[in-house]
């Protein structure tokens, strides 16, 4: 009898120890416990030591840390009918453990499916240039849409980033050609703007030199100095056009005076022609002190 009582006491002690072990839970700082008592939702527990009623309370452990969700590659077609393969990553965390357990069966899988469908729907309505150049705007749009859909579940989507965009090889070559043409266009525009500015500066310089003729002579001397400093055997001396015009007028006046002394006034056309022959290297007229060279075309044939 005493032995039977001892066995019963031992069994009761074992059951009590087992029940105590099952009723004690320890939650970490980043964990919360959602407790169901006879199927009814109780207030969330944690962190720290938690006591449950064996066989009556059931607890679901929820982590509040940020979860990294890798969105599988999605095949999309942009608005300009270009196929692309896009991968993305999303970051989310649980802000309401009660709703995360009661509102959705598996919030991890549900968030992943929402991210995939939203990625295809948002990126399918933009063109390829926008997809490649305006990623920040697209990331914000994806984050807002996904967060609005997961908010009833107690899930907060903090960030969505597009990781990679893969396009066909032929489109890569086309984009490279487009970028090269754009660079050439910019280079031509910059070159034309530089020529326009240089022409404007030359115009201003001509106005300054025109106000003071001495500046032009100084410019001539500076040019001669630059040519002489390069050790060239040829020296180019620039002659102003107005100086040549004054020489032509002086020669024409001298021819008119000589014709007036002979009693035969020269015609203006003959004076201009004579002046031109005097200035031309092959003309019959020669300056003072030089003998005129005979014209081979006017040499008479010898008499037979």
C-alpha atoms as one frame of an Amber mdcrd trajectory, in Angstrom:
protein
   0.000   0.000   0.000   2.731   2.357   0.936   4.612   1.450  -2.234   1.580
   2.202  -4.389   1.149   5.579  -2.744   4.797   6.373  -3.352   4.475   5.480
  -7.035   1.453   7.759  -7.392   3.275  10.620  -5.750   6.250  10.191  -8.040
   3.991  10.162 -11.097   2.251  13.293  -9.915   5.556  15.033  -9.349   6.721
  14.108 -12.844   3.498  15.399 -14.353   3.765  18.619 -12.353   7.341  19.148
 -13.496   6.372  18.475 -17.078   3.453  20.913 -16.853   5.681  23.558 -15.288
   8.234  23.111 -18.046   5.528  23.454 -20.691   4.044  26.560 -19.090   7.262
  28.538 -18.878   8.455  30.470 -21.953  11.307  32.955 -22.411  11.019  35.601
 -25.136  13.983  37.603 -26.409  14.008  41.356 -26.745  13.108  41.279 -30.465
  10.348  38.668 -29.989   6.727  38.919 -29.021   4.256  36.182 -28.122   0.700
  35.964 -29.450  -1.273  33.861 -26.941  -4.539  32.024 -27.683  -6.487  30.844
 -24.631  -9.086  28.280 -25.592  -8.950  29.745 -29.106  -9.436  33.361 -28.106
  -6.760  35.969 -28.786  -5.192  37.418 -25.659  -2.924  40.416 -25.262   0.543
  40.032 -26.706   3.258  39.000 -24.285   6.971  39.601 -23.954   9.789  40.066
 -23.823  11.081  38.122 -20.812   9.582  35.272 -18.780   6.091  34.137 -19.748
   3.856  31.654 -17.879   1.199  29.719 -19.775  -1.584  27.433 -18.611  -0.764
  23.953 -19.864  -3.188  22.515 -22.437  -5.195  25.770 -22.363  -2.859  28.453
 -23.702  -1.132  28.264 -27.065   1.565  30.790 -28.005   2.897  31.875 -31.457
   6.377  33.411 -31.421   6.782  36.443 -33.752  10.070  38.220 -34.524  10.072
  42.014 -34.858  13.371  42.232 -36.744  13.594  43.500 -40.325  13.383  40.684
 -42.848  15.228  40.739 -46.194  13.017  39.410 -48.973  14.637  38.599 -52.303
  12.114  38.871 -55.112  12.726  36.189 -57.766  13.583  37.388 -61.317  10.494
  38.583 -63.147  10.036  38.597 -66.914   8.363  41.870 -67.906   7.575  43.739
 -71.128   7.972  47.502 -70.948   5.572  50.024 -72.427   7.714  50.282 -75.580
   7.484  46.467 -76.074  11.016  45.607 -74.925  11.455  42.377 -72.919  13.456
  42.661 -69.711  14.361  40.521 -66.730  14.174  42.365 -63.402  15.255  41.317
 -59.928  14.526  43.246 -56.728  14.882  43.082 -52.949  12.402  44.215 -50.281
  12.816  44.919 -46.568   9.869  44.572 -44.187   9.119  44.001 -40.496   6.151
  43.092 -38.318   4.643  46.055 -36.463   1.493  44.306 -35.175   2.070  40.664
 -34.213  -1.618  40.044 -33.522  -2.769  41.000 -37.010   0.224  39.259 -38.588
  -1.058  35.990 -37.093  -4.822  36.446 -37.370  -5.199  38.358 -40.674  -3.050
  36.198 -42.950  -2.018  32.563 -42.845   1.662  33.031 -43.750   2.737  36.651
 -43.909   6.196  35.811 -45.327   4.801  34.038 -48.389   2.001  36.585 -48.787
   4.467  39.496 -48.789   6.642  37.762 -51.359   3.714  37.147 -53.716   2.526
  40.761 -53.375   6.045  41.994 -54.165   6.240  39.867 -57.337   2.894  40.944
 -58.738   3.485  44.607 -57.887   6.914  44.530 -59.539   5.429  43.239 -62.801
   2.497  45.653 -62.767   4.493  48.808 -61.949   7.438  48.189 -64.274   5.217
  47.032 -67.126   3.724  50.506 -67.634   7.035  52.401 -68.024   9.417  52.491
 -70.964  12.966  51.179 -70.956  14.613  54.590 -70.590  12.583  55.316 -67.464
  13.372  51.871 -66.067  17.105  52.467 -66.480  17.342  56.126 -65.477  14.630
  56.721 -62.840  15.128  53.849 -60.435  14.713  55.979 -57.326  11.237  57.072
 -58.396  10.277  53.501 -59.282  11.601  52.212 -55.943   9.432  54.711 -54.076
   6.365  53.728 -56.114   6.961  50.018 -55.441   7.432  50.625 -51.712   4.234
  52.648 -51.401   2.095  50.150 -53.329   3.405  47.079 -51.486   3.156  48.794
 -48.093  -0.455  49.799 -48.714  -1.352  46.180 -49.484   0.474  44.665 -46.488
  -0.624  47.271 -43.920  -3.852  45.383 -42.968  -1.641  42.400 -42.071   0.468
  44.388 -39.602   3.459  44.361 -41.997   5.512  47.491 -42.695   7.513  47.501
 -45.942  10.364  49.938 -45.391  12.389  49.718 -48.628  12.161  48.190 -52.100
  15.186  48.293 -54.388  15.560  47.170 -58.012  18.747  45.102 -58.078  19.330
  44.359 -61.737  17.735  44.885 -65.143  18.723  42.478 -67.911  17.904  43.357
 -71.522  18.685  41.526 -74.794  22.102  41.990 -76.413  20.698  43.737 -79.484
  19.109  46.362 -77.246  22.417  46.889 -75.457  24.121  47.567 -78.809  21.315
  49.961 -79.799  21.656  51.855 -76.511  25.423  52.092 -77.032  24.924  53.551
 -80.517  22.369  56.013 -79.185  24.745  57.153 -76.444  27.560  57.605 -78.973
  25.337  59.691 -81.252  24.283  61.806 -78.277  27.911  62.457 -77.343  28.736
  63.470 -80.943  25.755  65.833 -80.976  26.889  67.485 -77.761  30.444  67.803
 -79.087  29.212  69.548 -82.235  27.028  71.897 -80.217  29.930  72.797 -77.919
  32.217  73.338 -80.929  29.692  75.613 -82.644  29.168  77.590 -79.435  32.922
  78.021 -79.129  33.183  79.287 -82.706  30.315  81.695 -82.093  31.982  83.098
 -78.978  35.334  83.362 -80.792  33.683  85.261 -83.647  32.086  87.643 -81.160
  35.459  88.252 -79.511  37.096  88.860 -82.890  34.387  91.382 -83.700  35.060
  93.201 -80.421  38.800  93.169 -81.153  38.209  94.586 -84.629  36.130  97.393
 -83.133  38.917  98.234 -80.679  41.591  98.171 -83.403  39.389 100.267 -85.715
  39.204 103.025 -83.120  43.037 103.273 -82.964  44.963 102.450 -86.184  48.249
 102.318 -84.263  47.036  99.115 -82.624  46.948  97.421 -86.035  50.584  98.336
 -86.716  51.561  96.996 -83.298  49.752  93.801 -84.162  51.761  93.583 -87.401
  55.016  93.953 -85.485  53.985  91.325 -82.986  53.166  88.918 -85.806  56.595
  89.513 -87.386  58.237  88.839 -84.029  56.364  85.571 -83.653  57.367  84.485
 -87.158  60.987  85.442 -86.588  61.136  83.550 -83.302  60.274  80.245 -85.010
  63.541  80.327 -87.068  61.850  80.366 -90.461  63.693  81.424 -93.596  60.569
  83.033 -95.066  59.269  86.304 -93.697  55.723  87.321 -94.533  55.074  91.057
 -94.309  51.370  91.908 -94.358  50.331  94.937 -96.354  47.037  96.666 -95.639
  44.497  96.874 -98.445  44.029 100.619 -97.977  47.749 101.137 -98.653  47.478
  99.309-101.979  44.436 101.396-102.869  46.286 104.633-102.141  49.184 103.505
-104.369  46.780 102.753-107.228  45.191 106.165-106.882  48.589 107.878-106.838
  49.710 106.083-110.007  46.436 106.907-111.738  46.840 110.564-110.804  50.409
 110.617-112.156  49.284 109.093-115.441  46.516 111.691-115.723  48.977 114.532
-115.157  51.402 113.186-117.801  48.569 112.877-120.294  47.485 116.457-119.582
  51.023 117.729-120.313  50.978 115.956-123.728  47.613 117.529-124.533  45.710
 114.245-124.651  43.700 113.603-121.510  43.575 109.957-120.620  40.292 108.158
-120.249  39.405 106.740-116.860  39.344 103.211-118.216  42.775 103.639-119.818
  44.114 105.122-116.594  42.887 102.171-114.566  44.253  99.702-117.104  47.605
 101.458-117.197  47.825 101.536-113.443  46.978  97.872-113.257  49.693  97.049
-115.842  52.208  99.086-113.900  51.405  97.199-110.699  51.208  93.772-112.317
  54.455  91.746-112.469  54.077  90.998-116.197  52.855  94.465-117.261  54.670
  96.637-119.855  54.754  99.616-117.534  57.660  99.663-115.077  58.415 101.860
-112.093  60.950 104.639-112.271  64.508 103.413-112.682  63.549 100.022-114.137
  63.443  99.103-117.789  60.245  97.571-119.064  60.516  93.994-120.194  59.293
  93.199-123.699  56.061  91.312-124.033  56.733  87.975-125.761  53.217  87.933
-127.218  53.830  91.240-129.007  57.248  90.409-130.520  57.079  90.684-134.312
  58.235  87.836-136.499  61.568  88.350-138.304  61.388  89.346-141.937  62.272
  86.702-144.437
